[in-house]
């Protein structure tokens, strides 16, 4: 019985090289190893964008933040504590931003992820600092049909009473269906 040979493809070569590289890389000192970061670029960029947006809105309008806390029923005694906690979160955010800038500039371990975080920060900062006149000019350029559709969506979203919204796909029903349980749908009001 003879051996059968098959032609090695590029994928076979990549698998073999990855095995050899991992063995070689394990022997290197930690500072010389290749950075394998960058696997979660979209997640880091999105999270950074959202967090930066919240931080900029909060830091830009402390009186509005205080009014928002008061509207949520925070007692007057706890209001000062809440504002101090927000100030601490802003300070930590600033320190971490400096850390990611230095990581990206010095190309230290994890600089791919720092680049994604800095990209989210830059986009949020850019959108926050665009003047209102620029938004209005862009809105006027999109045409009458698109303007009408956007205003209709905005009006309908504003009219929704979110306290009466019922989640029809409760966790209990979803878990039962995933386990192959009853196909009967139970309406559960989540309060």
N, C-alpha and C positions, 0 to 999 in steps of 0.2 A: 504494500500500500504506500503510495507516494504522498509526499507533502504537497499541499496546495498553497500557492503563494498568491498574494493579492498586492496590487500596487498600493503603496502608502499615499494617503491623501494629505492635504494641508491640515485637516482636522486631527489626523493621527499624529502628525508632527507637533502640533500645538499641545496635544495631551502629553506626549513624551517630554517635550521641553518644559512643560509646567511641572511635571514630576521631578525632573532633574533640577530645575530652578528652586523648587521648594526645599529639596535636600541641601542644596548649596547655600540657600539663603538662611536656613536654620543655623548654619555654622558661622555666619557673619555676626559682628557686633550689632546691637540694636540700632545704633545711629546710622549704620551703613545699609540697612535693609531698605528695600523699595517700598514706597508708600502705596498701599493697596486701598486707599480711601477712594471716595468719589462714587460709591455705589448708590448713594441716596441723594443725588443732586437735586432732583425735583422736590423731594420732601424737605430738604434743608432750605432750599430757596423759598418755597411756599411758607414754611414756618417762620423764616426770618422776615419775609414780607409782612405777614400778619402781625407778628410781634412788634416790628418796627412801626407799623401803621398805628397800633394801639399806643405804643410808647410816645410817638410824636403827637398824637391827638391828646393824650393825657398831659404831657409836659407842656404843650402849647396853650392849654386852657385850664389852669388849675381851678379857677372859679367854676367853670363848667363841670369839672370832675367832682368838686365839692357839692355842687347842686345835684348832680346825678346820684351821688351817695345819699344825699338827703331825701331825694325822691324815692329811693329804694327802702326808706324807713330805717336807716341807720340812726341809732340814738345819738344825741348831741355829745354824750360822754365818749362814745366810741368813734366819733367822727375824726377827732385829732389822731387817734391810733390808726385809723384807716388811711388818712393822708400820709402819715409817717411810713406806713407799710408801702404805699405807692411810691413815695420818694426813695425808699430803700430799693425797691424793684427797679426804678429808673437808674439808680446809681450802679447796681449790679449789671444792668444792661449796658451802660456806658463802659464799664470795666471790661466786660466780655467783648464788646465791639473793638476796643483797643487791642485786646488779646488776639482777635481774629485778623485785625489789620497787620499786626506784627507777625503772626503766623504766616499770612499770605506773602508779606514782603520778604521775610527771611527764608521762605520755602521750607519751613520746619515740617515735621511729621504731621500729617493731617491737613496740609495746605489745600488739597482739592476741596475738602469739606468747608474750609474757611472761605474759599472762593465762592462757593454756592451761597453761603450765609451772607457774604458781602454783596453778592449780586442782588439778593432779596432786599437787603438794606438800601442799596443804591436805587432800586426801582421804587421802593416805598418813599424814600426821601425825595426823589424826583417828582413823583405824583403829588406829594404833599406840598411841594414848593411851586408848582405850576400856578400862575395867577388865574383868578376866576374868569377874566376876560378871554383867556386862551380856551378854556372849557366852553364858554359861550360861542366863540368863533367856530370851534369844532362842531358843536351842536348845530349851528346854523348851516354848516357845510353838508351834513348828512342827508338832507332832503326832507320833504314834507311827510312822506309815508313813514319813514323811520322815526321821525319826531313824534308823529301821532301814535305809533306803536309803543314807543318808550313812555310817553305820557299816560297811555292807557294802562300799561303794566304798573307804572308807579302808582296810579290811582287805585287800581285793584289791590295791590299789595298793602296800601295804606288802610283800605277798608276792611281787611281781614281782622276778625276778633280772635286773637291767638289763644284766648282763655277757653274758647269752646272747641278748639281743634282736638279731634280724637285720633289717637294712633290706632289703626286697625290691625297692624301687624305687631301684636304684642310679643314680648320675649318668650312667654310660655308657649304660644301657638307656634312660633318659629322653631323653637327647640324640639317640640313634639313632631313637627313635620320633618325636621332634619334626621330625627331618630327613626323615622318610618312609622310614626304613631298615627293617630287619628287624622283623617283628612278633613274632619269637621272644623270649620273656622269658628272660633269663639270670639265674640266682641268683648274686649276688656277695655274699660276706660282707665287711662293712666292719669292719676291725680297727683 
